[in-house]
Amino acid sequence: MTELKRPVLLDGAYRPAEQLEPFALSVREEAGGIATASMTLASRPQVGVGSAVHFWNGAGEDLGVFRVTRAVSETGHGGRQKVELEHTLAALCDCVLSYAVSSGTSVSRAVRVLMSAGGAPMTLGDAEVDAAMTRVNFAYVTVWEAVRTVLGELPEGWRLEVSPDTSPWTLHIRAAEAAPCVLSANRNLLSLNCETDLTDYCSRLYPIGKDGLTVRGVNGGDPWVQSSANPPYGIASRMFMRPDVELAADLKALALDELARRSVPVVSVRAAARDLSAETGEDGDRFSLGRLCVIPTAELPGAWPGDLRFRVMTRFWPDLVRDPAGVILTLGNRRPRFSAALPATGGRSKMYE
């Protein structure tokens, strides 16, 4: 039986202060997102808003340091306390990245500048891919928005990883493992729900660039680009606005890249599973965020076109206290399009060192 490594309350210097004994604990993680947690505790010790807590999952994997964002004390049940937490990565949301600081520099350098006046140290780990530093129509963005833009530009399968090798953590952008994890009905898969969604589907784009620029001159006179002559899911048209692009050839290339992402249905899989990695030591039993996951369908009821192969997008541990191995996985055939929130511009610079 897998046992949970108990969470630890940290002091102001992120040093262990006291081990906690929660009655209930759930954690939700997203690939490229900010993890959240919910915990129910006895009346003592009191865990106040702003406190830092170190968590592990049922497989003994270090989930990093979370901060308490909400605390509710109850008079019943012996004075239990319920707390909600978010990963300390959320501190990046609190740090405004001024373009006076960031222009022509890297996020890691900007973070160090922002943090030099005090606060928990933060660093951005190395990555081997360049990404755009985008300007927007307002003066400031948060550091987290900038990091999300980096993630949106990285190849499929890359993920955000938070390593607790420094206090309180170090941020890395890493490629997912080459070998996939496996969900098998005869081993660790409890239930499976597969959903196909055409909400974001598009087979024809009308690109518009700077000053009304179109692609007619580089596209045989047509103002649109299309995924194929006869799209299997029909014609669905959308505008593609890129006022930062001045060349028709560049505009067409960007539109084709966007079309490649949007011309296939989004498939989302929700799986209830058992994380057996702590018991078996097998790498294939470990469901890392961003990792490719294979589900053999020959042993499943119903008609399937073949084995399912999708990335792990979210991990949710509903009850780490009572069932440390129980996990809900959301898998998808498309990574989150974080860059949609920040329109790109012509200027490009390094975002990490």
C-alpha positions as CSV (number, residue, x, y, z in Angstrom):
1,M,0.0,0.0,0.0
2,T,1.4,3.4,-1.0
3,E,1.9,5.8,1.9
4,L,1.8,9.6,1.5
5,K,4.8,11.6,2.6
6,R,3.2,14.1,4.9
7,P,3.2,17.8,3.9
8,V,5.5,20.1,5.9
9,L,4.8,23.7,7.1
10,L,7.8,26.0,6.3
11,D,9.0,29.0,8.2
12,G,9.7,32.4,6.7
13,A,13.1,31.2,5.3
14,Y,11.5,28.2,3.7
15,R,13.0,25.8,6.2
16,P,10.9,22.9,7.7
17,A,9.0,24.0,10.7
18,E,6.4,21.4,11.4
19,Q,4.9,18.2,9.8
20,L,1.2,18.5,9.0
21,E,-1.4,15.7,9.4
22,P,-4.2,16.6,7.0
23,F,-7.6,14.8,7.1
24,A,-8.0,15.5,3.4
25,L,-5.7,16.7,0.6
26,S,-6.2,17.2,-3.1
27,V,-3.8,18.6,-5.7
28,R,-4.4,19.6,-9.3
29,E,-1.4,20.2,-11.7
30,E,-1.4,21.6,-15.2
31,A,1.2,21.3,-17.9
32,G,2.5,24.9,-18.1
33,G,0.0,26.1,-15.4
34,I,0.0,26.8,-11.7
35,A,-0.8,23.9,-9.4
36,T,-3.5,24.3,-6.7
37,A,-4.2,22.3,-3.6
38,S,-7.0,22.0,-1.0
39,M,-6.3,20.7,2.6
40,T,-8.3,20.0,5.7
41,L,-6.4,20.1,9.0
42,A,-7.0,19.8,12.8
43,S,-7.3,22.9,14.9
44,R,-3.5,22.9,15.6
45,P,-1.3,24.0,14.2
46,Q,-3.1,27.0,12.6
47,V,-1.9,27.6,9.1
48,G,-2.4,31.2,8.2
49,V,-2.8,33.0,4.8
50,G,0.6,33.4,3.2
51,S,2.1,30.4,4.9
52,A,4.3,28.1,2.8
53,V,3.7,24.3,2.7
54,H,5.8,21.7,1.0
55,F,3.8,18.8,-0.7
56,W,4.5,15.4,-2.2
57,N,2.2,13.1,-4.1
58,G,1.4,9.5,-3.5
59,A,4.3,8.4,-5.7
60,G,6.8,10.3,-3.5
61,E,7.3,12.9,-6.2
62,D,8.1,16.4,-4.9
63,L,5.3,18.8,-5.9
64,G,7.2,21.8,-4.6
65,V,6.2,24.6,-2.2
66,F,2.7,26.1,-2.1
67,R,1.4,29.2,-0.4
68,V,-1.9,29.5,1.4
69,T,-4.3,31.8,-0.3
70,R,-7.4,31.2,1.8
71,A,-8.0,29.8,5.3
72,V,-11.4,28.9,6.9
73,S,-11.7,27.9,10.6
74,E,-14.7,25.8,11.6
75,T,-16.3,25.6,15.0
76,G,-17.6,22.1,14.4
77,H,-15.6,18.9,13.9
78,G,-13.2,19.9,16.7
79,G,-12.3,23.2,15.1
80,R,-10.9,21.9,11.8
81,Q,-9.3,24.3,9.4
82,K,-9.7,24.2,5.6
83,V,-7.0,25.9,3.5
84,E,-6.6,26.5,-0.2
85,L,-3.2,26.9,-1.7
86,E,-1.4,27.7,-5.0
87,H,2.1,26.8,-6.0
88,T,4.6,29.5,-5.2
89,L,5.2,29.7,-9.0
90,A,2.2,32.1,-8.7
91,A,4.6,34.6,-7.3
92,L,5.6,35.2,-10.9
93,C,2.0,36.5,-11.4
94,D,2.7,39.1,-8.7
95,C,5.9,40.4,-10.4
96,V,5.3,43.0,-13.0
97,L,7.8,42.8,-15.9
98,S,8.2,46.4,-17.1
99,Y,9.4,46.8,-20.6
100,A,11.9,49.4,-19.3
101,V,13.5,46.4,-17.6
102,S,12.8,43.6,-20.0
103,S,13.5,45.1,-23.5
104,G,16.5,43.4,-25.0
105,T,17.1,41.2,-22.0
106,S,16.1,37.7,-20.8
107,V,13.3,36.8,-18.4
108,S,15.8,35.2,-16.0
109,R,17.8,38.5,-15.8
110,A,14.6,40.5,-15.4
111,V,13.4,38.2,-12.6
112,R,16.7,38.7,-10.8
113,V,16.4,42.4,-11.2
114,L,12.8,42.4,-9.9
115,M,13.8,40.1,-7.0
116,S,17.0,41.9,-6.0
117,A,15.1,44.3,-3.7
118,G,13.9,41.3,-1.6
119,G,11.6,38.3,-1.6
120,A,12.1,34.7,-2.4
121,P,14.9,34.0,-5.0
122,M,13.6,32.8,-8.4
123,T,15.6,31.7,-11.5
124,L,14.6,30.5,-14.9
125,G,16.4,27.4,-16.0
126,D,18.2,26.8,-19.3
127,A,16.3,25.8,-22.5
128,E,17.7,25.3,-26.0
129,V,14.9,27.0,-28.0
130,D,14.5,30.7,-28.7
131,A,11.1,32.3,-28.2
132,A,9.5,35.7,-28.9
133,M,9.4,38.4,-26.3
134,T,6.1,40.0,-27.3
135,R,5.0,43.6,-26.8
136,V,1.3,44.3,-26.1
137,N,-0.9,47.4,-26.1
138,F,-0.3,48.1,-22.5
139,A,2.8,49.1,-20.6
140,Y,3.2,46.1,-18.3
141,V,2.8,42.3,-18.3
142,T,3.6,39.9,-15.5
143,V,6.6,37.6,-15.5
144,W,4.2,34.6,-15.6
145,E,2.6,35.9,-18.8
146,A,6.1,36.1,-20.3
147,V,6.9,32.6,-19.2
148,R,3.6,31.3,-20.6
149,T,4.5,32.9,-24.0
150,V,7.7,31.0,-23.9
151,L,5.8,27.8,-23.3
152,G,3.5,28.6,-26.2
153,E,6.4,28.8,-28.6
154,L,8.1,25.6,-27.6
155,P,7.7,22.3,-29.5
156,E,5.0,19.9,-28.5
157,G,5.9,17.8,-25.4
158,W,7.9,20.4,-23.6
159,R,6.8,21.2,-20.1
160,L,7.3,23.5,-17.2
161,E,9.1,21.8,-14.3
162,V,9.6,23.2,-10.9
163,S,12.6,21.8,-9.1
164,P,13.0,22.2,-5.3
165,D,16.8,22.3,-5.4
166,T,16.9,25.9,-4.3
167,S,14.7,27.8,-1.8
168,P,11.8,27.9,-2.6
169,W,12.2,26.5,-6.2
170,T,14.0,26.7,-9.6
171,L,12.0,27.0,-12.8
172,H,12.9,24.9,-15.7
173,I,11.5,24.3,-19.2
174,R,12.3,20.8,-20.2
175,A,11.5,18.3,-23.0
176,A,9.2,15.5,-22.1
177,E,10.6,11.9,-21.8
178,A,11.1,10.0,-25.1
179,A,9.6,6.8,-23.7
180,P,5.8,7.1,-23.1
181,C,3.9,6.1,-20.0
182,V,1.2,3.4,-20.4
183,L,-2.4,3.2,-19.2
184,S,-3.6,-0.4,-19.4
185,A,-7.0,-1.8,-18.5
186,N,-5.3,-4.9,-17.1
187,R,-2.9,-2.9,-14.9
188,N,-3.6,0.7,-13.9
189,L,-6.6,2.1,-15.9
190,L,-9.9,2.3,-14.0
191,S,-12.1,4.3,-16.4
192,L,-11.8,6.2,-19.7
193,N,-13.8,8.9,-21.3
194,C,-12.9,10.2,-24.8
195,E,-14.4,13.4,-26.2
196,T,-13.9,14.9,-29.7
197,D,-14.5,18.7,-30.0
198,L,-14.8,20.9,-33.2
199,T,-15.3,24.1,-31.2
200,D,-11.8,25.4,-32.1
201,Y,-11.8,23.8,-35.6
202,C,-10.9,25.9,-38.6
203,S,-10.1,24.8,-42.2
204,R,-9.8,28.2,-43.9
205,L,-8.1,31.3,-42.7
206,Y,-8.3,34.9,-44.0
207,P,-5.0,36.4,-43.0
208,I,-4.8,40.2,-42.5
209,G,-1.5,41.9,-41.7
210,K,-0.2,45.4,-41.2
211,D,-2.3,48.2,-43.0
212,G,-4.7,45.6,-44.4
213,L,-2.0,43.4,-45.9
214,T,-3.3,40.1,-47.5
215,V,-1.7,37.0,-49.0
216,R,-3.2,37.4,-52.5
217,G,0.1,38.3,-54.1
218,V,1.8,35.1,-52.8
219,N,-1.2,32.8,-52.9
220,G,-2.4,32.7,-56.5
221,G,-4.8,35.6,-55.9
222,D,-6.8,33.9,-53.2
223,P,-7.2,35.9,-49.9
224,W,-7.4,32.7,-47.8
225,V,-5.4,29.7,-47.0
226,Q,-7.1,26.3,-46.7
227,S,-6.1,23.0,-45.0
228,S,-7.0,20.9,-48.1
229,A,-9.3,21.0,-51.2
230,N,-11.9,19.0,-49.4
231,P,-11.5,19.3,-45.6
232,P,-12.9,16.1,-44.0
233,Y,-14.9,18.2,-41.4
234,G,-16.1,20.8,-43.9
235,I,-15.3,24.4,-44.4
236,A,-15.0,26.6,-41.3
237,S,-13.6,30.0,-41.9
238,R,-12.0,32.5,-39.5
239,M,-10.1,35.8,-39.7
240,F,-6.4,35.7,-38.8
241,M,-5.3,39.2,-37.6
242,R,-1.5,39.9,-37.4
243,P,-1.1,43.7,-37.6
244,D,2.6,43.2,-36.7
245,V,3.5,41.4,-39.9
246,E,4.6,43.5,-42.9
247,L,5.5,40.9,-45.5
248,A,2.9,38.7,-47.3
249,A,5.1,35.7,-47.4
250,D,5.6,35.8,-43.6
251,L,1.9,36.3,-43.1
252,K,1.1,33.3,-45.2
253,A,3.6,31.1,-43.3
254,L,2.2,32.1,-40.0
255,A,-1.4,31.5,-41.2
256,L,-0.4,28.0,-42.4
257,D,1.2,27.2,-39.0
258,E,-2.0,28.3,-37.3
259,L,-4.2,26.3,-39.7
260,A,-2.2,23.2,-39.0
261,R,-3.1,23.4,-35.3
262,R,-6.7,24.2,-35.9
263,S,-7.7,22.0,-38.9
264,V,-8.0,18.8,-36.8
265,P,-10.5,18.1,-34.0
266,V,-9.4,18.5,-30.4
267,V,-9.5,15.1,-28.7
268,S,-9.6,15.1,-24.9
269,V,-9.3,12.0,-22.8
270,R,-10.2,11.8,-19.1
271,A,-8.8,8.7,-17.3
272,A,-9.1,7.5,-13.8
273,A,-6.0,5.5,-13.0
274,R,-3.7,4.2,-10.3
275,D,-0.2,5.6,-10.1
276,L,1.9,2.4,-9.4
277,S,5.3,3.9,-9.9
278,A,6.2,4.0,-6.2
279,E,5.3,0.3,-5.9
280,T,6.7,-1.1,-9.1
281,G,9.6,1.3,-9.8
282,E,8.6,1.1,-13.5
283,D,9.1,4.3,-15.5
284,G,6.0,3.4,-17.7
285,D,3.8,3.8,-14.6
286,R,4.8,7.4,-14.0
287,F,2.4,10.0,-15.4
288,S,4.6,13.1,-15.8
289,L,3.0,16.3,-17.1
290,G,3.6,16.8,-20.8
291,R,4.6,13.2,-21.3
292,L,3.2,11.1,-24.1
293,C,0.8,8.5,-22.8
294,V,-0.2,5.3,-24.7
295,I,-3.5,3.6,-24.0
296,P,-3.8,0.1,-25.7
297,T,-7.4,-0.1,-26.8
298,A,-7.6,-3.8,-27.9
299,E,-8.6,-4.8,-24.4
300,L,-11.2,-2.0,-24.1
301,P,-14.9,-2.4,-24.9
302,G,-16.3,-0.6,-27.9
303,A,-14.8,0.2,-31.4
304,W,-11.5,2.1,-31.4
305,P,-9.5,3.1,-34.5
306,G,-6.3,2.1,-32.7
307,D,-4.2,2.8,-29.6
308,L,-4.6,6.3,-28.1
309,R,-1.5,8.4,-27.9
310,F,-1.9,11.8,-26.1
311,R,0.1,14.1,-23.9
312,V,-0.6,14.3,-20.2
313,M,-2.2,17.8,-19.8
314,T,-3.4,17.7,-16.1
315,R,-3.0,15.5,-13.1
316,F,-5.6,15.6,-10.3
317,W,-5.1,13.8,-7.0
318,P,-8.6,13.8,-5.4
319,D,-7.6,12.3,-2.0
320,L,-3.9,11.9,-1.3
321,V,-4.6,11.0,2.3
322,R,-7.1,8.1,1.8
323,D,-6.0,7.0,-1.7
324,P,-2.4,8.2,-2.5
325,A,-2.3,6.2,-5.7
326,G,-5.6,7.4,-7.1
327,V,-5.2,10.0,-9.9
328,I,-7.4,11.6,-12.6
329,L,-5.5,12.4,-15.8
330,T,-6.6,14.7,-18.6
331,L,-4.9,13.8,-21.9
332,G,-5.1,15.9,-25.1
333,N,-3.9,15.9,-28.7
334,R,-3.0,19.6,-28.6
335,R,-1.0,21.5,-26.0
336,P,-2.6,24.6,-24.5
337,R,-2.2,27.6,-26.8
338,F,-0.9,30.0,-24.2
339,S,0.4,32.5,-26.8
340,A,-3.1,33.4,-27.8
341,A,-3.3,35.7,-24.8
342,L,-0.4,37.8,-25.9
343,P,-0.4,39.0,-29.6
344,A,3.1,38.7,-31.1
345,T,5.0,41.7,-32.6
346,G,8.0,42.0,-34.8
347,G,10.6,42.4,-32.0
348,R,12.2,39.3,-30.9
349,S,14.7,38.7,-28.0
350,K,16.0,35.9,-25.8
351,M,13.7,35.0,-23.0
352,Y,16.2,32.9,-21.1
353,E,19.9,32.3,-20.9
